[in-house]
Amino acid sequence: MKLNLTKIQQRQAILYNHPLFVEKQIRDIDSLHIFMEHHVYAVWDFMCLLKSLQHHICPSTNIWVPNKWIRSGIARLINEIVLSEETDIDIEGKDSISHHDLYCQAMLEVGADGKDFEDFIESVRYEGFRNSVQEISIPYASKRFMEETFSFIETGEPHIIAAAFCFGRETLIPGMFNSIAESLNISKTDAPKFYYYLDRHIHLDGDEHGPASVRLIETLCENDPVHIHEAEQAALRAIDARIRLWDDVLNIIKNEKDEWRHA
């Protein structure tokens, strides 16, 4: 039994045509700063979704035993995605780097302010997500987006997490980043790490990970109609969360109102 992709694709079409990208609103250094200072939180919680999936599909324990997901082939897929996201080749082609760290380096490279995000990550390290998201000063739009992400993770249901991961992240990223690369009036010479980050995601998510992640969801649903319905609903919620995030970022860019940045 396969997912009914009609509603999901209709909702994705709204996102693909979001004015933030269609109208090429991210085109100068100020708008890029606003975008990155909000989007970095989505880069981080993307890894939380991914590692949560890995935990459910191929858990890391002291005693290893084979499970059905290893035999189905989806364990290899999730491990391959983790490999490229957590330990990709750096821009020099010599060492490994996570896409999260690459994005943070790109923020520094273009002069974006990463202080709030650094404080948040340091708090998460010791206090966990729920305490940190309430206590640390972070952009309200990013906070709301992360809270939706963790509502998927906290279900503990792999098919729901996978649906949010696939339709809210993997299949959306290539088109979004292509649009940024085309409209940005900053050269690769001025921001090599940022463009390298874009190029890696366009290549990996467009050519490899995106299409395969749909098969991942269908395998995890195990032909259960309830699971399929739950996955479809999670996909729609994840897409809506991304639309709300882009709505907020667009409003900030257009209005240049500092009060939008923090709740």
Secondary structure, 3 states (H helix, E strand, C coil): CCCCCHHHHHHHHHHHCCHHHHCCCCCCHHHHHHHHHHHHHHHHHHHHHHHHHHHHHCCCCCCCCCCHHHHHCHHHHHHHHHHHHHCEECCCCCCEECHHHHHHHHHHHHCCCCHHHHHHHHHHHHHHHHHHHHHCCCCHHHHHHHHHHHHHHCCCCHHHHHHHHHHHHHCCHHHHHHHHHHHCCCCCCCCHHHHHHHHHHHHHHHHHHHHHHHHHHHHHHCCCHHHHHHHHHHHHHHHHHHHHHHHHHHHHHHHCCHHHCCC
